[in-house]
Amino acid sequence: MKVTIKDVAREANVSIATVSRVINGKDKVKKETKLKIEKAIEVLNFRPDQAARSMIMKETKTIGLMIPVLANEYWAALSETIQEALWEKGYTLIMGSDNMNSDKQKAFLELFVERKVDGIIMGSDLSALTEKHIEDLRRNGTPLVSLFPYSPDISCVTSDNLQGSMVAVQHLIKLGHKKIAYIGAASTAVERELGYRNTLMMSNIKIDESIIIKTDEKLRNFSQYGYNSAKRLIEGKNNFTAVFCANDLIAIGAIKAFYEAGMKIPENVAIVGVDNISMASLYQPSLTTVEQPIKEMGKTAVELLLQLKSDNSQSTGKKITFPMKLIVRESCGAKNSIY
């Protein structure tokens, strides 16, 4: 037989309203009365009806998070940071990985709305969503924070990909490299390629399109793509001495291809990645990379979302951008340092 709030009130010899105030943390209740109710809850093994409680409180204490791929260490680490930040605020997380499939993305959004989440953090590309989807979220009063710039009307927390890629390429130029290849993709930030191009132009280095490899395909296996792309560079007998890769997994795949071709890192070719995943420091040679401040970004996304919820505003369009930091290791041939 299911234990009800009425049973708890009878066991503690208090009113149902008093039990409700203790369960929902509303109003002050005398300490001895609260202890009696808590004891009754324990004795009867009472579990509040979460659905009913959500209707009363008009919140579910859950947040939806959608990411493109869970297998990518960057997204796994960011998801964990977001979950911990929410836990500390008394919220739980419903997470979905859409594998860059627009139908899955829309299905997850519908699920979040059905579950009446108190807000959504979007790590996936929002370009597949129509204005109707965004408007539906606004009409439902569901605040949304994106993890990359999408629209001036949608608040976002992101890293400065343009600045980060420029720092990386500038570092290679300072080391004497002028023939710097690029490996990127549509599913990596467009700003990273732009930063690469801008830095070469600002340094009066001619851009060689033959050593720029990119694809419009949305990738799931970045390391395989990096491996295949590096093989293309090798087989094309292109003249390059360094490679800037749009993320660390691409760089790790490229390193494998270069080693198989008998090319030493960094003696024959220097490599720099982006993200500073944990594998970057453990790989051989350890990978020079540009670090995104994952913990700060995750915590800030949570704080911004809960602020939007508190203000009952979903379209402030606030943008928070974090600078990226160059982590110098063995793969570029320079002395290890951080700057």
N, C-alpha and C positions, 0 to 999 in steps of 0.2 A: 504494500500500500504506500502510495507516495505521500511523503511528509510535506505539509503545507505551512505557509507563514502563520496560519491560524493555530496550528499545533505548537509552533515555537512560542507564540504569544501565551498560549495556555500553560506550557511548561514553565515559562519564566514569570508567569502571573503579571503580565503587562498587556497593554493594548497592541493591536495589530499595527497601528500607526507608529508606535514607538519602535517596534521591531523593524518596520520599513525604514525609519530614519537611521537606525544603526546599520542596516544592510547597505543603504545607499549613501551613507556618509553625510546625510543632510541634517543640519541643525545640531545643536549640542545636546547630549544625553548624559545624565549623571553617571559617574564612573561605575558605581555599584550596580546601577541598572544595566549599563552596557555589558558588564562582566556576566550578569545573570543571563542576558540574552545570548552572549557568545557561548556560555556553557550549555545552554539549551540547544543551540545550533549544533554543538559538538556531540551532545548526548543523542540527539535525534538524527544526526548525520544529514542535516538539512542542506539542500542545494537550491539556491535561488533560481527561478525561471529566468534565464538570460533574455529570452525574447520579450517577456513581459517587462523586465527591468529596463530593457532598451527603449521600449515604448514610453515608459514613465520618464526616463532620463533624457529621452530624445537623442541618444547616442549609443553606439555599439562598442566603443573603445577598441575598434579595429581599424587598421589602415591597409589599403591595397597597395602592393608594389608590383609593377610589371617590368621585367628586364628582358633583353633579347635572348641571352643564352646563359644558363647556369654553369655550364662546363668551363666557361672562361673565368680564370682566377680573379680577374679584376672585378667582374660582376658579383662573384661569390663573396669576395671580401667586402665590397660595398654593401651588399645585401645584409651581411652579418652586422656591419656597423649600424645600419639603419634599424635593424631589429633590436639591437641592444639599446640604442637611443630611445626607441619607442617604449621598450620594456621599462626603462627608468621613469618614463612619463605615465606609466600605467596602461599602455596600449599593447595590443597584440597585432601580429602581422599576417595578412593573407597574401601569399606571393605566387606569381605566375611567370613562367618563361614562355614567350610566344615564338621563339625560334625564328624571329623576323618574318612571321607569317601574318599577314594583315587580317585574315579570318580569325585566327587564334586571338589576335590582339583585341578585335572587336568583341569576341566571345568573353574574354577575361574582363573587359570593361563592363559588359552586361552583368557578369557574375558579381563584380564589385558593387554595382548599383543594387542588384537583388539582395546582396548581403547587407546593404545599407551601411557600407563602410563610412567612416567619418572623414575620409580624405584619400587621395591617391597620389603616389609618387611614381612618376613615369620615367623609366630608364630606356625604354624602347623608342624608336623613331616614330614621332607623331604624324609624319607626313601622310600616312595612309588613312588617318582619321579625317572625316569631313567636319565642316563647321557644325553640322547637326549633332555629331557625337559630342563635341565640346559644349554646344548649347544645352544638350540634354543633361550633362553633368552640372552645368551652372543652374539649370532649372531645378534640379534635385538638391541644390545647395551643397554639392560635393566639391570641396576645394581641390585643386590640382597643382602639383609642383613637378616640373620637368627637370631632368638632369642634363639637358643641353638646350640651347636656344632654339625655339620653334616659332613662337609668335610673340609680338610685343604685349599681347593680352594675357599671356600665360607666364606665371612666375617661374624662374628657373635658378638652379644652382649648378655651376659648371666650373671647369678649370680653363685657364687661358691657353687654349691650344695653339693659337697664333704665336704668342710669346714663347711658349715652351718649345715649339719646333724651331723658332728662330734662334733660341739659345743653343739648341743642339747642333744646328748647321753652322752657326758662328764658331762653335767649339772646334768642329772639324776643319773649318777654314783656318783657324788660328794654328792648328797642327800642321798646316801646309797643304791641305787637300783642296784641289780645284775641280777635280772630276768626281763629283759626288752624285751617286745614283739615289733614286727614291723608289721605295716599294710601298704602295698604299692601296686603299680600296674604298668603295662607296660607304661601307659600314664602319670606316674609321673617319674621324673628323675631317671635313673638307678643309678646315683652317690649318691642318697640319701640312697639307700639300701647299697651301697658299704661303705659309710661313717659310717653307723650303724654297719656293720660287722667289719670294720677296728678298730673302737673305742673299741668295746668289746674285740677284740684280743689284742690290745695295752694295755688294762687294765687287761689282763690275766683272762678274763671272758669267760667261755665256751659258744659257740653259740648253742642255742637250736632251732633246725629247727622246732620243734613242735609249737613254739610260733611266727613263721614268716609266715605271710599270704600275699600272692601276687597273681596276676593273669596276664596272657598275654593278656587278653581281654582289648580292648580300651574302657575306661569307659566314660559315659556321666553324670551319677549320682553318684558323689563321696560320698555324705553323706549317701546314701542308702547302698553303698558298705561298708563304714565304720561301719554302723549299723550292717549289716549282718556279717561282719568279726569279730566284737567284740562279737557277739552272738556265733560264732564258738569257739572263745577263751574261753568263759564262759562255753559252753556246753561240751567242751573238758576237762574241769576241770584241765586246765593247771596251773602250778604254775608260776605266774608273779605278779609283784608289780607296773610295769609301762609300758606304751605303747608309742612308737615313731611312729607317723603317718606321711605319706609322704606329706600330705597337710592338711590345716585347715578344709576343708569340710569333709574329712575322719575322722578327730578327733572329729568334732561336731556330726557326726553320731554315732561314738563309744561311746561318752559320754551318748547319749540317751539310747543305749543298756545297758550300765553299770547301769544307774539309774533304768531302768526297772527291772534289776536283783537284785536291792537292794544294789548295791555297790556305796559307796560314793566317790566323787572326791574332793580332792586328798587323803582322809583318807584311802581308800581301794586300790585305784589305781591312780597313777599320769599319766598325759597325756601331750604330747608336739606335736604340729603341725608344719606346715611350710607354709609361705606366709604372715602371718599377715594381712588377709583380715579384713575389718572394723568390721564384725560380731564377730571377735575373742575377741575384747575388751568388747563387749556388752553381750556376752553369759554368762550364769551362770552355773558353775563358769567361770570367764574370762580365756581365753585360753593362756597358755604359748606357744610361737611360735617363729619361726625363720623368720625374716623379709627380704624380697627381696626389694631392693631399686627401686620400680617401676618407680617413676618419673625420676630418674637418668638414668635408663635403657632405658626408652622410648625416652627421649631427646637425649641420646647418639646414639641410633639406627637411629634416624632421621639425626643427624649430620654426622654420618658415611656414610649413604646412599647418602646424598647430596654431600659429599666429593668424593665418588666414581663416582657419576654423573659428577661432575666438572672435575675430573681427567680422565674421560672416561675410567675407569678401573673397571672390574667386577670380577676379580679373584685374588685380593690381598691376600685373606685369613686372613685378620686382625682379631684378636680375642681380645675382651675387656671383662674382667671378673670383676664383682663387688662382694666384700665380703658380707656375710650375717650377720645379727645381731640378737642376742638372746634377746627376749622380755619376761621377767619373770613375770608371773601373777599367778592367784590363782590355776590353774589346776595341778600344780606340787608340791604345798605345800610349796613353798619358798616365801620369801619376794619379792614384786614387784620391778623389776629393769630392766635396759637395759644395756647390755654389749656384 
